[in-house]
Amino acid sequence: MFLVLHREGEDTPTRWRYEPKKLMSVEREDIERRTGRHFAQFTSDVLQGNSLCRRALLFTYLRRDHPKTKFEDVDFGWDELKLEYSRQEYESMREGVLETLHGDELAAALRQIDLSIEDAYDDVEATGKAELPIAG
């Protein structure tokens, strides 16, 4: 999964690979302090669209590139920041629905996934089986 920041007026978005299990312990602890959530809850809330959690995640990645970035300075239009599944993650989801759904449910799920795969970012650096971004 990727965290994607595409500011208005910019030609290309900034894309960070979002793998909760790969965040450093200092980053995880900082996120927990800033959001008041344990890390597993944070990862769930990021996926559900919690504003504070997404801001904390963006801050974490921005600070990697610009260490002097302050949390108070991180601001974005809600439509400028999103999470995107990679093509490989959609393919993994497709395999999962083939094993679990049947009939009309399966057909509808496959249509939706196949449409999403067409536009998905191809994660050429992906290794192994794609996992959903939930940290335990």
Salt bridges, closest charged atoms under 4 A:
GLU27 OE2 - ARG64 NE 2.74
ASP30 OD2 - ARG34 NE 2.84
ASP30 OD2 - ARG63 NH2 3.28
ASP45 OD2 - ARG37 NE 2.42
GLU80 OE1 - ARG7 NH1 3.46
GLU84 OE1 - ARG15 NH1 2.54
GLU84 OE2 - LYS82 NZ 3.34
GLU95 OE1 - LYS129 NZ 3.32
ASP114 OD1 - ARG94 NE 2.68
ASP123 OD1 - ARG17 NH2 2.16
GLU125 OE1 - ARG17 NH1 3.49
GLU131 OE1 - LYS21 NZ 3.26
